[in-house]
Amino acid sequence: MMCSVEDFVDSLMNASRSYADILTRYCELWLCDELGDKEADEMEAIYTKAESDPLLDFLITSFDHILSERLGLFEKEFLQSYKNQQAWLREHLEQVPLEQDSLIATQTFLKKAGFYKGTVDGVWGSCSRAAITAYRMTVQRLLRQKGLYNGNIDGEMGRESVSAVQIFQSEHNLKKDGVPGEKTFAALQN
């Protein structure tokens, strides 16, 4: 039985209402100039809950985007890049579904490297995304220290980041694929 758009929107709104308290507190924390230990623990608890709850994760990600856009934290170029990236991801993910084994392997590597604090379960939630961003930022910093990267330290593996990784891999006899995997990361740390 197909549901109408109105039914779908109503069911989404009803589900969203059950998260009203969590989302309100998340927004309050998000807008704080500085988080103390207690507030940081609250934020971490919200992220942990979102990792196992796809709807909460979706709502938090939406709030992040909306708040950032409304507060003027995004430049027009970033917004266009974000839209292009999302379109590419939608197209790519429809063709190549992410396998849980791959997600588990990535979480395992990130945990071993000290970037991921969550449970290794193959669920790609906000903690996993935060870990991969922190990891990529570290890769960018290491590449900058070696004089190979001059771009922003933003955790986005754009053309300049990938090119710097490839140069580093070539100089160190590693597979020149532009992906900062375990061997590349270990070599970068030396």
Salt bridges, closest charged atoms under 4 A:
GLU28 OE1 - ARG25 NH1 3.05
GLU42 OE1 - ARG25 NE 2.74
ASP57 OD1 - ARG129 NH2 2.84
GLU69 OE1 - HIS65 NE2 3.52
GLU182 OE1 - LYS112 NZ 3.57
